[in-house]
Amino acid sequence: MAMKQVANSAIKAIANSGSSSLLTRQLHASPGSKKIVGVFYKANEYFTKNPNFVGCVEGALGLRPWLESQGHQYIVTDDKEGPDCELEKHIPDLHVLISTPFHPAYVTAERIKKAKNLQLLLTAGIGSDHVDLKAAAEAGLTVAEVTGSNVVSVAEDELMRILILVRNFVPGYHQVITGDWNVAGIAYRAYDLEGKTVGTIGAGRIGKLLLQRLKPFNCNLLYHDRVKIDPELEKQTGAKFEEDLDAMLPKCDIIVINMPLTEKTRGMFDKDRIAKMKKGVLIVNNARGAIMDTQAVADACSSGHIAGYSGDVWYPQPAPKDHPWRYMPNQAMTPHISGTTIDAQLRYAAGVKDMLERYFKGEDFPEQNYIVKAGELAPQYR
Ligand SMILES: NC(=O)c1ccc[n+]([C@@H]2O[C@H](COP(=O)([O-])OP(=O)(O)OC[C@H]3O[C@@H](n4cnc5c(N)ncnc54)[C@H](O)[C@@H]3O)[C@@H](O)[C@H]2O)c1
């Protein structure tokens, strides 16, 4: 059982290190009523517009009646920043924190240190980089996400963003709302997707779905990953493996980022890497903003080296008013939305409920959901 494994590994760690902090944490974990805190984005007037809108503060993942009927305390907020925020008030005595990448509650080492009762960090969605995973592992916490819950949502969105950039859609839309009509202003840099070389960096669940969706567009498909995809899928999609990322970059007309934010991928696309890309490259990044060097992207968009950049992930989130990506030319950015469609919300709400149920019973989670388990990070985060 996951929690028991955590307890055992904590005891082993103490025996090895002589430290008492892990033991203290485990001794605070008592059976019975738990304090669960959820941090989500607020819906305000939009909440009543759709009965399935569960991913917001008001919807609370649809968990409130169930949790409260079992005697648990469930606090939900969007107030996550600064020393006086609502989240901070509950840090000292919460047992479970449910957070979401769409409105990330940054779980720093400092917060983990203060959270003496905390056992479990659940991500409603995919991508737990808003948690200091090393600090969580050292503290004997379990971190898990709803793996696979919104991969279709993101792959579909990426396909849309590729087409938006290739066809130069955004300036055309702006012309319509500003009362203009200038075909040339759009057409001079609008292309077909057919025949272009598209490379995905990261070909996990989302990357593979994107490759399958791109297949009918008759592109040249490339992928770079730590691991090769199944030969059958390679055959089906025609995607070619590129072991050397730097050798792949100059071949691509369009680059899509599909790997997690880890210590290895943070800032991976800096000025030098971007310089290796083809002049006029289009980039779609729905993975994580911090995989890119923010200013290097803005500069390359200004110089025209990057001819278009689209994505929904930023650092930090919400993006401040002065974030350079808001003002760079040829961008088609949105707030973080691709993985929070109503369909995705229902899936990740169900996944969170399933893990809470298992946690209350002391049972393991589906193996692929673990990001930190028994003091160890999942392989791609190491
Ligand atoms: N925008 C959104 O709403 C949204 C929603 C879901 C996921 N995401 C992001 O997308 C990421 C990918 O999701 P997924 O479900 O496809 O995950 P996944 O774990 O199925 O796939 C990730 C892939 O990246 C590869 N990878 C990891 N580190 C690498 C490295 N250093 N170099 C090359 N390849 C590397 C892995 O081998 C794996 O194949 C998530 O981690 C998350 O950050 C964003």
The ligand as an SDF file (V2000), in Angstrom:
LIG
                    3D

 44 48  0  0  0  0  0  0  0  0999 V2000
   -1.3180   22.7120  -21.4170 N   0  0  0  0  0  0  0  0  0  0  0  0
   -1.9720   21.7760  -20.7770 C   0  0  0  0  0  0  0  0  0  0  0  0
   -3.1530   21.9320  -20.4450 O   0  0  0  0  0  0  0  0  0  0  0  0
   -1.2790   20.4590  -20.4580 C   0  0  0  0  0  0  0  0  0  0  0  0
   -2.0630   19.3340  -20.1570 C   0  0  0  0  0  0  0  0  0  0  0  0
   -1.4130   18.1150  -19.9660 C   0  0  0  0  0  0  0  0  0  0  0  0
   -0.0370   18.0440  -19.9890 C   0  0  0  0  0  0  0  0  0  0  0  0
    0.6800   19.1640  -20.2300 N   0  0  0  0  0  0  0  0  0  0  0  0
    2.1610   19.1140  -20.2420 C   0  0  0  0  0  0  0  0  0  0  0  0
    2.5810   18.1820  -21.2170 O   0  0  0  0  0  0  0  0  0  0  0  0
    3.6010   17.3460  -20.6830 C   0  0  0  0  0  0  0  0  0  0  0  0
    3.5920   16.0150  -21.4090 C   0  0  0  0  0  0  0  0  0  0  0  0
    2.3970   15.3200  -21.1040 O   0  0  0  0  0  0  0  0  0  0  0  0
    2.2330   13.7770  -21.5030 P   0  0  0  0  0  0  0  0  0  0  0  0
    0.9350   13.3400  -20.9290 O   0  0  0  0  0  0  0  0  0  0  0  0
    2.4950   13.5840  -22.9430 O   0  0  0  0  0  0  0  0  0  0  0  0
    3.4200   13.1570  -20.6490 O   0  0  0  0  0  0  0  0  0  0  0  0
    4.1780   11.7720  -20.8860 P   0  0  0  0  0  0  0  0  0  0  0  0
    4.8630   11.5030  -19.6140 O   0  0  0  0  0  0  0  0  0  0  0  0
    3.2480   10.7550  -21.4330 O   0  0  0  0  0  0  0  0  0  0  0  0
    5.2350   12.1290  -22.0270 O   0  0  0  0  0  0  0  0  0  0  0  0
    6.3580   12.9360  -21.8050 C   0  0  0  0  0  0  0  0  0  0  0  0
    7.4430   12.5050  -22.7650 C   0  0  0  0  0  0  0  0  0  0  0  0
    8.5390   13.4160  -22.6400 O   0  0  0  0  0  0  0  0  0  0  0  0
    9.7290   12.6500  -22.6990 C   0  0  0  0  0  0  0  0  0  0  0  0
   10.8100   13.3720  -22.0330 N   0  0  0  0  0  0  0  0  0  0  0  0
   10.9270   13.6700  -20.7180 C   0  0  0  0  0  0  0  0  0  0  0  0
   12.0720   14.3200  -20.4960 N   0  0  0  0  0  0  0  0  0  0  0  0
   12.6990   14.4250  -21.6970 C   0  0  0  0  0  0  0  0  0  0  0  0
   13.9320   14.9880  -22.0950 C   0  0  0  0  0  0  0  0  0  0  0  0
   14.7560   15.5700  -21.2200 N   0  0  0  0  0  0  0  0  0  0  0  0
   14.2640   14.9300  -23.3980 N   0  0  0  0  0  0  0  0  0  0  0  0
   13.4360   14.3100  -24.2970 C   0  0  0  0  0  0  0  0  0  0  0  0
   12.2520   13.7710  -23.9690 N   0  0  0  0  0  0  0  0  0  0  0  0
   11.8890   13.8330  -22.6730 C   0  0  0  0  0  0  0  0  0  0  0  0
    9.3900   11.3540  -21.9890 C   0  0  0  0  0  0  0  0  0  0  0  0
   10.2880   10.3150  -22.3130 O   0  0  0  0  0  0  0  0  0  0  0  0
    7.9800   11.0970  -22.4610 C   0  0  0  0  0  0  0  0  0  0  0  0
    7.9250   10.2940  -23.6180 O   0  0  0  0  0  0  0  0  0  0  0  0
    3.2420   17.2480  -19.1870 C   0  0  0  0  0  0  0  0  0  0  0  0
    4.3490   16.9190  -18.3950 O   0  0  0  0  0  0  0  0  0  0  0  0
    2.7300   18.6380  -18.9050 C   0  0  0  0  0  0  0  0  0  0  0  0
    3.8000   19.4870  -18.5250 O   0  0  0  0  0  0  0  0  0  0  0  0
    0.1030   20.3640  -20.4790 C   0  0  0  0  0  0  0  0  0  0  0  0
  1  2  1  0
  2  3  2  0
  2  4  1  0
  4  5  1  0
  4 44  2  0
  5  6  2  0
  6  7  1  0
  7  8  2  0
  8  9  1  0
  8 44  1  0
  9 10  1  0
  9 42  1  0
 10 11  1  0
 11 12  1  0
 11 40  1  0
 12 13  1  0
 13 14  1  0
 14 15  2  0
 14 16  1  0
 14 17  1  0
 17 18  1  0
 18 19  2  0
 18 20  1  0
 18 21  1  0
 21 22  1  0
 22 23  1  0
 23 24  1  0
 23 38  1  0
 24 25  1  0
 25 26  1  0
 25 36  1  0
 26 27  1  0
 26 35  1  0
 27 28  2  0
 28 29  1  0
 29 30  1  0
 29 35  2  0
 30 31  1  0
 30 32  2  0
 32 33  1  0
 33 34  2  0
 34 35  1  0
 36 37  1  0
 36 38  1  0
 38 39  1  0
 40 41  1  0
 40 42  1  0
 42 43  1  0
M  CHG  2   8   1  16  -1
M  END
$$$$
